[in-house]
Amino acid sequence: MYAKEPCTDSPLFELDQVVCTPHLGASTDEAQEKAGIAVAKSVRLALAGELVPDAVNVQGGVIAEDVRPGLPLAEKLGRMFTALAGEVAVRLDVEVYGEITQYDVKVLELSALKGVFEDVVDETVSYVNAPLFAQERGVEVRLTTSSESPDHKNVVTVRGTLSGGEEVSVSGTLAGPKHLQKIVGIGEHDIDLTLADHMVVLRYQDRPGVVGTVGRILGEAGLNIAGMQVSRADQGGEALAVLSVDDTVPPAVLTEIANEIGASSARFVNLSD
C-alpha cells in the first residue's frame, strides 16, 4: 500500500526484482470491464425476479451449470405442494437425489421455498426472504441429498408434514436435453406427466367410469384435457388422477367433479402466474 494512491513515482519502480501493483491488484481496465459486466448481469437478473447468486444475503454459493435448470422445477414443485396441501406445513423437507448432488444444491431448497410461499403471502417472494417467511411461521426446513436415484437421473421432492400429521409430497425431474419438467410422484403414487400451467389432482376409489365422468364434466365446461394419467396401488383401492388442462378450472366445476366421483380430495394447481 502506497502513502498516496495511485503512486506514479517510486524508487521501487526501478528494481527489476520488484513487481508493483495498485492497492487493488484487480484495478486494471480489463478487470473493471469484467466487473461492470458482472454487475450489469446481476442487476438484470434482479429486475427479472430471478436468482442473483452473488448477492451477499442469498444463502448458498456459486451455482453449478448442471444445477441451474433445476431451479424452475423446484419452484413449481413448491407451488404444487402448497396447492395440494391447502395449508402451510409445520415441517418441510426438500429432497434431492441423483448425480446432481455432487454439486452444492442448497439453492434448490431456496427455490422450492420460494414456490411454497408464492401463493401463501401477499408480498413478493424471493430467494432472500423465502427462508424468513418459513421462520416467521415456525416451519422447520431440512435439505436431504443422496446420490442414489434408481428410477431417474435426478429427482427433486418437496415433502411436508401438515398440522394434523398428514404428509404431502410431490416429486419431479428434468427429462432429455431440453430439460422437460415432469411430475414423477405424488405421495405414494408414481406419475409420469409433463408439468403444465393448469393441472387437476384427484383422489378417489378406483372403479369403472370415473375417467369418463371427469372428461364429460370438463367437456361440458368447455375445458380441454391436454394430458392425463391414473395411478393406483391396487385394483379397487385408492386411485390418483392427474390431468393437465388448457385453462383455469372454476371452483364450481372442481366441486362437481369431486361430488360426481366421490373424490376424497380434488385440487386445482395453477402454475401460470
Backbone as CSV, one residue per row, in Angstrom:
resi,resn,N_x,N_y,N_z,CA_x,CA_y,CA_z,C_x,C_y,C_z
1,MET,0.854,-1.187,0.000,0.000,0.000,0.000,0.890,1.237,0.000
2,TYR,0.656,2.143,-0.919,1.456,3.352,-1.021,0.871,4.455,-0.145
3,ALA,1.723,5.412,0.212,1.259,6.540,1.021,0.234,7.355,0.257
4,LYS,0.381,7.381,-1.062,-0.555,8.117,-1.902,-0.967,7.227,-3.070
5,GLU,-2.255,7.113,-3.278,-2.774,6.279,-4.361,-3.428,7.174,-5.422
6,PRO,-3.206,6.935,-6.716,-2.239,5.958,-7.217,-0.827,6.502,-7.160
7,CYS,0.126,5.628,-6.946,1.531,6.023,-6.913,2.074,6.070,-8.345
8,THR,2.655,7.198,-8.722,3.185,7.353,-10.082,4.704,7.485,-10.106
9,ASP,5.312,7.616,-8.932,6.765,7.792,-8.888,7.306,7.165,-7.606
10,SER,8.137,6.132,-7.764,8.716,5.456,-6.595,10.029,4.819,-7.002
11,PRO,11.028,4.820,-6.134,12.301,4.138,-6.441,12.136,2.640,-6.648
12,LEU,11.029,2.085,-6.133,10.766,0.656,-6.328,10.558,0.324,-7.799
13,PHE,10.076,1.293,-8.566,9.804,1.048,-9.977,11.068,0.714,-10.767
14,GLU,12.216,1.095,-10.223,13.484,0.910,-10.928,14.103,-0.462,-10.669
15,LEU,13.546,-1.231,-9.751,14.127,-2.511,-9.376,13.543,-3.642,-10.227
16,ASP,14.398,-4.399,-10.892,13.952,-5.494,-11.753,13.269,-6.613,-10.979
17,GLN,13.661,-6.806,-9.718,13.130,-7.918,-8.938,11.836,-7.566,-8.205
18,VAL,11.277,-6.391,-8.447,10.057,-5.951,-7.766,8.936,-5.758,-8.786
19,VAL,7.764,-6.316,-8.467,6.553,-6.097,-9.271,5.606,-5.241,-8.449
20,CYS,5.239,-4.084,-8.963,4.366,-3.153,-8.240,2.964,-3.184,-8.817
21,THR,1.989,-3.204,-7.928,0.583,-3.183,-8.346,-0.143,-2.104,-7.573
22,PRO,-1.318,-1.697,-8.037,-2.140,-0.780,-7.243,-2.558,-1.441,-5.940
23,HIS,-3.112,-0.641,-5.022,-3.606,-1.190,-3.754,-4.603,-2.311,-4.028
24,LEU,-5.437,-2.155,-5.056,-6.332,-3.209,-5.501,-5.698,-3.835,-6.734
25,GLY,-5.218,-5.062,-6.594,-4.483,-5.694,-7.679,-5.305,-5.883,-8.935
26,ALA,-6.642,-5.936,-8.792,-7.501,-6.141,-9.963,-7.925,-4.827,-10.598
27,SER,-7.333,-3.741,-10.153,-7.749,-2.434,-10.666,-7.064,-2.140,-11.997
28,THR,-7.458,-2.910,-13.004,-6.980,-2.691,-14.368,-8.173,-2.409,-15.255
29,ASP,-7.934,-1.912,-16.435,-9.039,-1.626,-17.354,-9.830,-2.890,-17.665
30,GLU,-9.098,-4.000,-17.865,-9.774,-5.257,-18.198,-10.626,-5.760,-17.032
31,ALA,-10.046,-5.675,-15.828,-10.782,-6.147,-14.650,-12.011,-5.293,-14.389
32,GLN,-11.883,-3.987,-14.557,-13.021,-3.091,-14.349,-14.138,-3.379,-15.351
33,GLU,-13.765,-3.691,-16.579,-14.776,-4.008,-17.592,-15.522,-5.297,-17.229
34,LYS,-14.756,-6.307,-16.795,-15.384,-7.567,-16.407,-16.293,-7.378,-15.190
35,ALA,-15.844,-6.565,-14.223,-16.662,-6.306,-13.035,-17.952,-5.586,-13.419
36,GLY,-17.850,-4.636,-14.341,-19.034,-3.914,-14.790,-20.038,-4.820,-15.478
37,ILE,-19.528,-5.726,-16.308,-20.414,-6.672,-16.996,-21.102,-7.595,-15.988
38,ALA,-20.343,-8.061,-14.984,-20.914,-8.946,-13.960,-22.018,-8.242,-13.174
39,VAL,-21.784,-6.979,-12.829,-22.796,-6.210,-12.100,-24.041,-6.024,-12.953
40,ALA,-23.843,-5.703,-14.244,-24.981,-5.497,-15.141,-25.817,-6.769,-15.265
41,LYS,-25.155,-7.926,-15.344,-25.887,-9.190,-15.427,-26.681,-9.449,-14.149
42,SER,-26.089,-9.147,-13.009,-26.775,-9.356,-11.732,-27.990,-8.441,-11.604
43,VAL,-27.846,-7.186,-12.041,-28.965,-6.245,-11.994,-30.097,-6.718,-12.888
44,ARG,-29.752,-7.218,-14.064,-30.784,-7.715,-14.977,-31.531,-8.898,-14.372
45,LEU,-30.797,-9.819,-13.723,-31.434,-10.947,-13.053,-32.371,-10.471,-11.948
46,ALA,-31.911,-9.496,-11.154,-32.718,-8.989,-10.047,-33.989,-8.322,-10.550
47,LEU,-33.891,-7.549,-11.616,-35.063,-6.859,-12.163,-36.064,-7.843,-12.748
48,ALA,-35.566,-8.993,-13.212,-36.448,-10.014,-13.769,-37.013,-10.935,-12.690
49,GLY,-36.642,-10.681,-11.430,-37.133,-11.509,-10.335,-36.457,-12.859,-10.241
50,GLU,-35.306,-13.016,-10.877,-34.595,-14.285,-10.853,-33.512,-14.270,-9.772
51,LEU,-32.897,-15.429,-9.582,-31.887,-15.553,-8.549,-30.622,-14.802,-8.929
52,VAL,-30.108,-14.004,-7.987,-28.820,-13.346,-8.146,-27.845,-14.097,-7.247
53,PRO,-27.083,-15.043,-7.803,-26.293,-15.949,-6.953,-25.187,-15.272,-6.169
54,ASP,-24.710,-14.100,-6.642,-23.610,-13.451,-5.925,-24.089,-12.381,-4.946
55,ALA,-25.417,-12.319,-4.712,-25.930,-11.378,-3.717,-25.449,-11.803,-2.333
56,VAL,-25.050,-10.837,-1.518,-24.437,-11.171,-0.232,-25.418,-11.788,0.746
57,ASN,-26.731,-11.547,0.563,-27.701,-12.070,1.515,-28.473,-13.270,0.977
58,VAL,-27.934,-13.936,-0.046,-28.528,-15.162,-0.549,-27.717,-16.341,-0.038
59,GLN,-28.402,-17.304,0.583,-27.717,-18.478,1.104,-27.188,-19.323,-0.053
60,GLY,-26.137,-20.090,0.221,-25.577,-20.950,-0.808,-24.360,-20.320,-1.443
61,GLY,-23.871,-20.931,-2.472,-22.673,-20.441,-3.137,-22.882,-20.349,-4.627
62,VAL,-21.779,-20.538,-5.342,-21.830,-20.487,-6.799,-22.700,-21.628,-7.311
63,ILE,-23.571,-21.329,-8.272,-24.492,-22.336,-8.797,-23.841,-23.055,-9.974
64,ALA,-23.722,-24.364,-9.879,-23.171,-25.154,-10.976,-24.150,-25.136,-12.147
65,GLU,-23.612,-25.193,-13.351,-24.454,-25.163,-14.546,-25.412,-26.347,-14.592
66,ASP,-25.021,-27.488,-14.035,-25.902,-28.652,-14.019,-27.052,-28.492,-13.028
67,VAL,-26.889,-27.587,-12.065,-27.928,-27.353,-11.055,-28.938,-26.321,-11.529
68,ARG,-28.480,-25.347,-12.291,-29.315,-24.207,-12.673,-30.654,-24.597,-13.332
69,PRO,-30.703,-25.585,-14.261,-32.002,-25.938,-14.866,-33.029,-26.448,-13.869
70,GLY,-32.562,-26.910,-12.695,-33.494,-27.429,-11.694,-34.200,-26.361,-10.888
71,LEU,-33.771,-25.101,-11.001,-34.379,-24.036,-10.200,-35.863,-23.850,-10.505
72,PRO,-36.258,-23.664,-11.773,-37.697,-23.507,-12.039,-38.502,-24.750,-11.696
73,LEU,-37.905,-25.932,-11.853,-38.603,-27.166,-11.479,-38.886,-27.181,-9.989
74,ALA,-37.879,-26.898,-9.167,-38.057,-26.913,-7.714,-39.100,-25.885,-7.281
75,GLU,-39.080,-24.713,-7.927,-40.060,-23.679,-7.572,-41.481,-24.128,-7.896
76,LYS,-41.671,-24.745,-9.059,-43.007,-25.221,-9.423,-43.463,-26.360,-8.516
77,LEU,-42.537,-27.214,-8.120,-42.903,-28.282,-7.177,-43.338,-27.684,-5.841
78,GLY,-42.667,-26.597,-5.429,-43.075,-25.916,-4.202,-44.482,-25.349,-4.312
79,ARG,-44.796,-24.733,-5.447,-46.143,-24.190,-5.644,-47.184,-25.300,-5.690
80,MET,-46.812,-26.402,-6.342,-47.742,-27.532,-6.422,-47.973,-28.141,-5.052
81,PHE,-46.922,-28.208,-4.238,-47.078,-28.713,-2.876,-48.105,-27.885,-2.112
82,THR,-47.999,-26.555,-2.190,-48.929,-25.681,-1.474,-50.359,-25.912,-1.944
83,ALA,-50.542,-26.065,-3.262,-51.893,-26.298,-3.790,-52.461,-27.622,-3.298
84,LEU,-51.629,-28.652,-3.221,-52.096,-29.960,-2.768,-52.327,-29.987,-1.265
85,ALA,-51.460,-29.305,-0.515,-51.569,-29.318,0.948,-52.736,-28.466,1.433
86,GLY,-52.933,-27.319,0.792,-54.016,-26.437,1.213,-53.730,-25.676,2.492
87,GLU,-52.516,-25.790,3.016,-52.125,-25.075,4.225,-50.608,-25.043,4.312
88,VAL,-50.098,-24.269,5.250,-48.653,-24.195,5.459,-48.214,-25.376,6.312
89,ALA,-47.194,-26.090,5.863,-46.707,-27.256,6.589,-45.983,-26.826,7.862
90,VAL,-45.941,-27.721,8.830,-45.177,-27.451,10.051,-43.726,-27.883,9.865
91,ARG,-43.517,-28.828,8.941,-42.168,-29.240,8.609,-42.078,-29.476,7.114
92,LEU,-40.997,-29.023,6.537,-40.830,-29.117,5.089,-39.469,-29.725,4.779
93,ASP,-39.485,-30.770,3.983,-38.247,-31.418,3.559,-38.086,-31.254,2.050
94,VAL,-36.941,-30.749,1.644,-36.594,-30.695,0.225,-35.536,-31.769,0.007
95,GLU,-35.888,-32.757,-0.802,-35.019,-33.920,-1.006,-34.497,-33.909,-2.444
96,VAL,-33.196,-34.048,-2.590,-32.567,-34.055,-3.913,-31.797,-35.360,-4.059
97,TYR,-32.097,-36.097,-5.129,-31.460,-37.386,-5.356,-30.801,-37.419,-6.736
98,GLY,-29.702,-38.149,-6.848,-29.084,-38.377,-8.146,-27.726,-37.736,-8.304
99,GLU,-27.262,-37.722,-9.548,-25.917,-37.243,-9.877,-25.709,-35.781,-9.511
100,ILE,-26.777,-35.024,-9.521,-26.681,-33.583,-9.277,-26.156,-33.270,-7.884
101,THR,-26.260,-34.238,-6.972,-25.860,-33.976,-5.589,-24.343,-33.908,-5.407
102,GLN,-23.596,-34.134,-6.480,-22.149,-33.920,-6.389,-21.831,-32.426,-6.296
103,TYR,-22.825,-31.590,-6.605,-22.676,-30.140,-6.507,-23.408,-29.629,-5.267
104,ASP,-23.213,-28.362,-4.969,-23.953,-27.705,-3.893,-25.370,-27.432,-4.385
105,VAL,-26.369,-28.073,-3.777,-27.758,-27.941,-4.226,-28.604,-27.160,-3.225
106,LYS,-27.954,-26.406,-2.344,-28.681,-25.591,-1.369,-29.672,-24.659,-2.064
107,VAL,-29.310,-24.189,-3.247,-30.162,-23.252,-3.968,-31.489,-23.896,-4.379
108,LEU,-31.526,-25.213,-4.539,-32.787,-25.883,-4.871,-33.753,-25.828,-3.693
109,GLU,-33.219,-25.877,-2.486,-34.064,-25.689,-1.298,-34.672,-24.293,-1.297
110,LEU,-33.856,-23.280,-1.609,-34.359,-21.902,-1.671,-35.432,-21.761,-2.737
111,SER,-35.207,-22.383,-3.887,-36.168,-22.291,-4.980,-37.492,-22.953,-4.607
112,ALA,-37.413,-24.109,-3.953,-38.632,-24.790,-3.509,-39.380,-23.952,-2.480
113,LEU,-38.640,-23.346,-1.535,-39.270,-22.484,-0.536,-39.952,-21.287,-1.196
114,LYS,-39.296,-20.721,-2.191,-39.883,-19.598,-2.922,-41.227,-20.006,-3.519
115,GLY,-41.276,-21.208,-4.099,-42.525,-21.693,-4.662,-43.580,-21.979,-3.614
116,VAL,-43.163,-22.538,-2.491,-44.106,-22.886,-1.418,-44.872,-21.658,-0.945
117,PHE,-44.168,-20.522,-0.804,-44.810,-19.328,-0.246,-45.338,-18.366,-1.303
118,GLU,-45.129,-18.696,-2.572,-45.559,-17.813,-3.661,-47.059,-17.503,-3.586
119,ASP,-47.857,-18.515,-3.278,-49.309,-18.348,-3.241,-49.855,-18.308,-1.817
120,VAL,-48.955,-18.069,-0.857,-49.366,-18.017,0.550,-49.364,-16.596,1.075
121,VAL,-48.346,-15.832,0.718,-48.194,-14.471,1.242,-48.524,-13.451,0.161
122,ASP,-48.875,-12.242,0.598,-49.199,-11.168,-0.337,-47.953,-10.488,-0.896
123,GLU,-46.858,-10.529,-0.125,-45.629,-9.879,-0.570,-44.956,-10.669,-1.694
124,THR,-44.077,-9.990,-2.401,-43.271,-10.663,-3.411,-42.282,-11.597,-2.718
125,VAL,-42.244,-12.853,-3.149,-41.365,-13.840,-2.535,-40.089,-13.954,-3.371
126,SER,-38.950,-13.929,-2.704,-37.661,-14.009,-3.380,-36.804,-15.084,-2.729
127,TYR,-35.642,-15.327,-3.318,-34.706,-16.287,-2.747,-34.159,-15.787,-1.413
128,VAL,-34.225,-14.481,-1.196,-33.714,-13.900,0.044,-34.722,-14.035,1.177
129,ASN,-36.004,-13.668,0.901,-36.963,-13.626,2.004,-37.750,-14.925,2.205
130,ALA,-37.662,-15.871,1.273,-38.398,-17.128,1.432,-38.040,-17.838,2.740
131,PRO,-36.748,-17.965,3.114,-36.440,-18.597,4.407,-37.002,-17.816,5.592
132,LEU,-37.122,-16.490,5.443,-37.676,-15.681,6.531,-39.162,-15.963,6.712
133,PHE,-39.893,-16.143,5.599,-41.311,-16.485,5.700,-41.486,-17.822,6.421
134,ALA,-40.605,-18.775,6.137,-40.675,-20.067,6.817,-40.382,-19.907,8.304
135,GLN,-39.376,-19.107,8.613,-39.000,-18.891,10.016,-40.120,-18.207,10.781
136,GLU,-40.745,-17.194,10.178,-41.828,-16.463,10.843,-43.005,-17.365,11.175
137,ARG,-43.220,-18.391,10.341,-44.363,-19.287,10.543,-43.984,-20.556,11.296
138,GLY,-42.762,-20.589,11.780,-42.323,-21.739,12.567,-42.172,-23.015,11.772
139,VAL,-41.906,-22.895,10.467,-41.757,-24.079,9.619,-40.325,-24.594,9.714
140,GLU,-40.183,-25.828,10.104,-38.867,-26.467,10.146,-38.512,-26.926,8.733
141,VAL,-37.390,-26.471,8.213,-36.989,-26.772,6.833,-35.700,-27.581,6.850
142,ARG,-35.680,-28.668,6.076,-34.493,-29.515,6.008,-34.185,-29.851,4.547
143,LEU,-32.918,-29.918,4.236,-32.456,-30.340,2.916,-31.790,-31.697,3.043
144,THR,-32.254,-32.668,2.252,-31.691,-34.011,2.259,-31.167,-34.335,0.863
145,THR,-29.980,-34.889,0.788,-29.409,-35.253,-0.508,-28.891,-36.679,-0.491
146,SER,-28.932,-37.305,-1.651,-28.376,-38.645,-1.817,-28.035,-38.844,-3.287
147,SER,-26.916,-39.479,-3.545,-26.523,-39.757,-4.927,-27.328,-40.905,-5.525
148,GLU,-28.065,-41.636,-4.689,-28.855,-42.768,-5.163,-30.193,-42.286,-5.737
149,SER,-30.459,-42.671,-6.987,-31.738,-42.360,-7.621,-32.022,-43.456,-8.642
150,PRO,-32.684,-44.533,-8.209,-32.805,-45.734,-9.044,-33.631,-45.557,-10.318
151,ASP,-34.615,-44.648,-10.306,-35.532,-44.565,-11.442,-35.253,-43.404,-12.388
152,HIS,-34.566,-42.377,-11.891,-34.320,-41.190,-12.706,-32.910,-40.677,-12.438
153,LYS,-32.366,-39.946,-13.415,-31.023,-39.400,-13.261,-30.957,-38.475,-12.061
154,ASN,-31.958,-37.617,-11.934,-32.061,-36.704,-10.797,-33.533,-36.525,-10.442
155,VAL,-33.826,-36.378,-9.167,-35.192,-36.162,-8.697,-35.184,-35.146,-7.563
156,VAL,-36.154,-34.228,-7.602,-36.370,-33.289,-6.502,-37.738,-33.583,-5.903
157,THR,-37.803,-33.719,-4.589,-39.064,-33.974,-3.894,-39.291,-32.886,-2.850
158,VAL,-40.490,-32.342,-2.839,-40.903,-31.426,-1.778,-41.904,-32.185,-0.918
159,ARG,-41.537,-32.419,0.320,-42.341,-33.237,1.228,-42.633,-32.426,2.489
160,GLY,-43.888,-32.389,2.894,-44.243,-31.617,4.069,-45.168,-32.358,5.001
161,THR,-45.022,-32.083,6.282,-45.923,-32.623,7.300,-46.859,-31.516,7.737
162,LEU,-48.176,-31.761,7.657,-49.174,-30.753,7.993,-49.474,-30.778,9.489
163,SER,-50.249,-29.813,9.927,-50.529,-29.663,11.363,-51.236,-30.873,11.955
164,GLY,-52.029,-31.572,11.125,-52.740,-32.749,11.605,-51.947,-34.030,11.492
165,GLY,-50.680,-33.936,11.057,-49.841,-35.122,10.935,-49.822,-35.723,9.545
166,GLU,-50.711,-35.258,8.653,-50.755,-35.784,7.292,-49.502,-35.363,6.522
167,GLU,-49.010,-36.256,5.686,-47.837,-35.955,4.872,-48.238,-35.773,3.416
168,VAL,-47.725,-34.743,2.792,-47.979,-34.448,1.377,-46.635,-34.330,0.688
169,SER,-46.513,-34.929,-0.490,-45.250,-34.815,-1.218,-45.500,-34.804,-2.715
170,VAL,-44.606,-34.152,-3.426,-44.643,-34.131,-4.889,-43.206,-34.170,-5.389
171,SER,-42.970,-35.006,-6.399,-41.626,-35.192,-6.933,-41.595,-34.865,-8.415
172,GLY,-40.438,-34.366,-8.864,-40.298,-34.035,-10.269,-38.886,-34.253,-10.759
173,THR,-38.734,-34.273,-12.071,-37.422,-34.453,-12.679,-37.356,-33.674,-13.973
174,LEU,-36.163,-33.577,-14.523,-35.940,-32.958,-15.828,-35.571,-34.069,-16.799
175,ALA,-36.246,-34.102,-17.945,-36.038,-35.183,-18.907,-35.443,-34.653,-20.206
176,GLY,-34.440,-35.358,-20.692,-33.895,-35.068,-22.008,-33.037,-33.823,-22.071
177,PRO,-32.455,-33.585,-23.248,-31.559,-32.428,-23.415,-32.267,-31.085,-23.290
178,LYS,-33.586,-31.059,-23.464,-34.348,-29.815,-23.341,-34.839,-29.575,-21.915
179,HIS,-34.465,-30.463,-20.988,-34.834,-30.329,-19.574,-36.349,-30.216,-19.392
180,LEU,-37.087,-31.126,-19.998,-38.546,-31.143,-19.873,-38.932,-31.405,-18.425
181,GLN,-39.761,-30.531,-17.860,-40.168,-30.658,-16.459,-41.312,-31.658,-16.341
182,LYS,-41.109,-32.672,-15.501,-42.110,-33.729,-15.363,-42.401,-34.021,-13.898
183,ILE,-43.637,-34.380,-13.620,-44.019,-34.906,-12.309,-43.779,-36.408,-12.341
184,VAL,-43.107,-36.936,-11.327,-42.849,-38.376,-11.293,-43.437,-39.034,-10.052
185,GLY,-44.018,-38.245,-9.169,-44.622,-38.842,-7.996,-45.437,-37.857,-7.195
186,ILE,-46.579,-38.308,-6.693,-47.396,-37.545,-5.748,-47.758,-38.500,-4.624
187,GLY,-47.238,-38.213,-3.448,-47.452,-39.138,-2.345,-46.859,-40.497,-2.669
188,GLU,-47.638,-41.536,-2.456,-47.165,-42.894,-2.715,-47.405,-43.328,-4.157
189,HIS,-47.960,-42.465,-4.976,-48.307,-42.807,-6.356,-47.228,-42.367,-7.333
190,ASP,-46.855,-43.280,-8.237,-45.924,-42.951,-9.310,-46.693,-42.288,-10.456
191,ILE,-46.128,-41.213,-10.973,-46.746,-40.452,-12.059,-45.672,-40.168,-13.100
192,ASP,-46.071,-40.039,-14.345,-45.147,-39.631,-15.405,-45.906,-38.687,-16.333
193,LEU,-45.894,-37.398,-15.978,-46.686,-36.424,-16.714,-45.942,-35.101,-16.759
194,THR,-45.962,-34.456,-17.908,-45.297,-33.164,-18.067,-46.009,-32.101,-17.243
195,LEU,-45.234,-31.292,-16.531,-45.814,-30.189,-15.769,-46.476,-29.201,-16.724
196,ALA,-47.632,-28.692,-16.338,-48.376,-27.742,-17.165,-48.824,-26.565,-16.309
197,ASP,-49.261,-25.509,-16.957,-49.703,-24.320,-16.222,-50.948,-24.591,-15.393
198,HIS,-51.832,-25.458,-15.891,-53.084,-25.755,-15.189,-53.218,-27.257,-15.029
199,MET,-53.375,-27.706,-13.761,-53.447,-29.134,-13.502,-54.517,-29.428,-12.447
200,VAL,-55.098,-30.612,-12.547,-56.103,-31.087,-11.583,-55.597,-32.398,-10.995
201,VAL,-55.679,-32.505,-9.675,-55.241,-33.729,-8.986,-56.426,-34.262,-8.187
202,LEU,-56.805,-35.518,-8.473,-57.981,-36.125,-7.847,-57.600,-37.423,-7.144
203,ARG,-58.126,-37.612,-5.941,-58.004,-38.879,-5.231,-59.407,-39.465,-5.064
204,TYR,-59.560,-40.732,-5.411,-60.885,-41.350,-5.355,-60.728,-42.863,-5.290
205,GLN,-61.846,-43.571,-5.074,-61.829,-45.021,-5.036,-61.868,-45.564,-6.463
206,ASP,-60.921,-46.403,-6.793,-60.803,-46.940,-8.149,-62.042,-47.749,-8.534
207,ARG,-62.647,-47.375,-9.673,-63.806,-48.098,-10.195,-64.043,-47.648,-11.637
208,PRO,-64.785,-48.425,-12.411,-65.044,-48.062,-13.803,-65.890,-46.784,-13.910
209,GLY,-65.655,-46.021,-14.974,-66.499,-44.873,-15.293,-66.015,-43.536,-14.784
210,VAL,-65.023,-43.541,-13.901,-64.570,-42.271,-13.321,-63.928,-41.374,-14.366
211,VAL,-63.062,-41.941,-15.176,-62.371,-41.140,-16.191,-63.377,-40.516,-17.153
212,GLY,-64.378,-41.297,-17.551,-65.413,-40.772,-18.447,-66.199,-39.637,-17.816
213,THR,-66.503,-39.780,-16.526,-67.242,-38.735,-15.812,-66.444,-37.441,-15.746
214,VAL,-65.179,-37.569,-15.424,-64.318,-36.382,-15.340,-64.228,-35.704,-16.696
215,GLY,-64.040,-36.481,-17.755,-63.956,-35.917,-19.095,-65.239,-35.233,-19.513
216,ARG,-66.369,-35.831,-19.151,-67.667,-35.240,-19.520,-67.869,-33.886,-18.841
217,ILE,-67.595,-33.821,-17.551,-67.821,-32.564,-16.812,-66.903,-31.458,-17.330
218,LEU,-65.638,-31.796,-17.559,-64.723,-30.784,-18.090,-65.128,-30.364,-19.500
219,GLY,-65.570,-31.334,-20.305,-66.013,-31.017,-21.657,-67.222,-30.102,-21.664
220,GLU,-68.187,-30.371,-20.786,-69.370,-29.516,-20.699,-69.015,-28.109,-20.244
221,ALA,-67.907,-27.980,-19.504,-67.452,-26.665,-19.043,-66.550,-25.984,-20.076
222,GLY,-66.345,-26.660,-21.218,-65.509,-26.079,-22.260,-64.027,-26.144,-21.962
223,LEU,-63.628,-27.100,-21.121,-62.226,-27.237,-20.732,-61.627,-28.473,-21.386
224,ASN,-60.536,-28.264,-22.122,-59.892,-29.354,-22.851,-58.818,-30.021,-21.997
225,ILE,-58.777,-31.357,-22.031,-57.754,-32.119,-21.325,-56.560,-32.286,-22.252
226,ALA,-55.412,-31.791,-21.820,-54.200,-31.898,-22.634,-53.429,-33.180,-22.344
227,GLY,-53.533,-33.666,-21.127,-52.844,-34.890,-20.737,-53.450,-35.438,-19.465
228,MET,-53.312,-36.750,-19.255,-53.911,-37.351,-18.066,-53.215,-38.666,-17.745
229,GLN,-53.063,-38.930,-16.472,-52.555,-40.227,-16.043,-53.236,-40.634,-14.756
230,VAL,-53.573,-41.929,-14.680,-54.181,-42.505,-13.480,-53.188,-43.473,-12.853
231,SER,-53.029,-43.365,-11.543,-52.119,-44.259,-10.820,-52.880,-44.908,-9.671
232,ARG,-52.624,-46.207,-9.452,-53.257,-46.909,-8.336,-52.311,-47.969,-7.820
233,ALA,-52.410,-48.246,-6.540,-51.583,-49.298,-5.949,-52.232,-50.654,-6.149
234,ASP,-53.542,-50.719,-5.957,-54.278,-51.980,-6.072,-55.597,-51.733,-6.797
235,GLN,-56.056,-52.732,-7.542,-57.353,-52.644,-8.207,-58.451,-52.480,-7.157
236,GLY,-59.261,-51.443,-7.353,-60.342,-51.185,-6.416,-59.932,-50.376,-5.208
237,GLY,-58.639,-50.077,-5.101,-58.162,-49.271,-3.979,-58.168,-47.786,-4.323
238,GLU,-57.382,-47.020,-3.572,-57.324,-45.595,-3.852,-56.581,-45.348,-5.163
239,ALA,-57.148,-44.459,-5.968,-56.527,-44.083,-7.231,-56.224,-42.592,-7.217
240,LEU,-55.226,-42.219,-7.989,-54.858,-40.816,-8.140,-54.870,-40.488,-9.623
241,ALA,-55.594,-39.447,-9.985,-55.628,-38.982,-11.371,-55.039,-37.586,-11.436
242,VAL,-54.124,-37.386,-12.355,-53.522,-36.074,-12.573,-53.818,-35.671,-14.014
243,LEU,-54.424,-34.505,-14.184,-54.779,-34.018,-15.511,-54.129,-32.666,-15.764
244,SER,-53.656,-32.449,-16.960,-53.270,-31.105,-17.391,-54.358,-30.603,-18.321
245,VAL,-54.821,-29.392,-18.070,-55.918,-28.804,-18.842,-55.466,-27.472,-19.420
246,ASP,-56.223,-26.987,-20.406,-55.791,-25.802,-21.148,-56.125,-24.481,-20.474
247,ASP,-56.935,-24.512,-19.426,-57.322,-23.246,-18.797,-57.678,-23.485,-17.336
248,THR,-58.000,-22.384,-16.650,-58.364,-22.455,-15.234,-59.655,-23.241,-15.042
249,VAL,-59.669,-24.111,-14.040,-60.873,-24.869,-13.692,-61.597,-24.122,-12.580
250,PRO,-62.798,-23.591,-12.848,-63.541,-22.863,-11.810,-63.838,-23.762,-10.608
251,PRO,-63.896,-23.189,-9.407,-64.191,-23.984,-8.209,-65.479,-24.793,-8.324
252,ALA,-66.507,-24.230,-8.961,-67.783,-24.950,-9.083,-67.622,-26.216,-9.915
253,VAL,-66.805,-26.154,-10.948,-66.570,-27.331,-11.791,-65.786,-28.382,-11.014
254,LEU,-64.793,-27.933,-10.252,-63.998,-28.864,-9.451,-64.877,-29.542,-8.393
255,THR,-65.764,-28.781,-7.790,-66.685,-29.340,-6.793,-67.618,-30.360,-7.431
256,GLU,-68.102,-30.063,-8.628,-68.989,-31.003,-9.330,-68.268,-32.315,-9.610
257,ILE,-67.017,-32.226,-10.060,-66.240,-33.438,-10.328,-66.079,-34.248,-9.045
258,ALA,-65.697,-33.570,-7.958,-65.482,-34.260,-6.689,-66.752,-34.965,-6.221
259,ASN,-67.892,-34.298,-6.359,-69.163,-34.896,-5.927,-69.555,-36.086,-6.794
260,GLU,-69.373,-35.950,-8.090,-69.779,-36.996,-9.029,-68.963,-38.276,-8.847
261,ILE,-67.663,-38.130,-8.594,-66.818,-39.338,-8.497,-66.540,-39.732,-7.048
262,GLY,-67.070,-38.960,-6.101,-66.844,-39.251,-4.696,-65.382,-39.105,-4.306
263,ALA,-64.753,-38.060,-4.787,-63.327,-37.856,-4.540,-63.069,-37.514,-3.077
264,SER,-62.029,-38.099,-2.512,-61.621,-37.737,-1.153,-60.820,-36.438,-1.162
265,SER,-60.284,-36.090,-2.325,-59.536,-34.845,-2.480,-59.588,-34.429,-3.937
266,ALA,-59.821,-33.139,-4.164,-59.831,-32.591,-5.521,-59.149,-31.227,-5.464
267,ARG,-58.013,-31.104,-6.133,-57.233,-29.874,-6.089,-56.953,-29.365,-7.493
268,PHE,-56.999,-28.034,-7.626,-56.586,-27.392,-8.878,-55.261,-26.705,-8.636
269,VAL,-54.310,-26.895,-9.543,-52.977,-26.320,-9.409,-52.764,-25.320,-10.545
270,ASN,-52.532,-24.071,-10.168,-52.312,-23.023,-11.165,-50.847,-22.574,-11.108
271,LEU,-50.092,-22.889,-12.152,-48.681,-22.510,-12.214,-48.427,-21.462,-13.287
272,SER,-49.487,-20.818,-13.753,-49.356,-19.898,-14.879,-48.874,-18.524,-14.499
273,ASP,-49.041,-18.111,-13.227,-48.697,-16.761,-12.829,-47.223,-16.663,-12.447
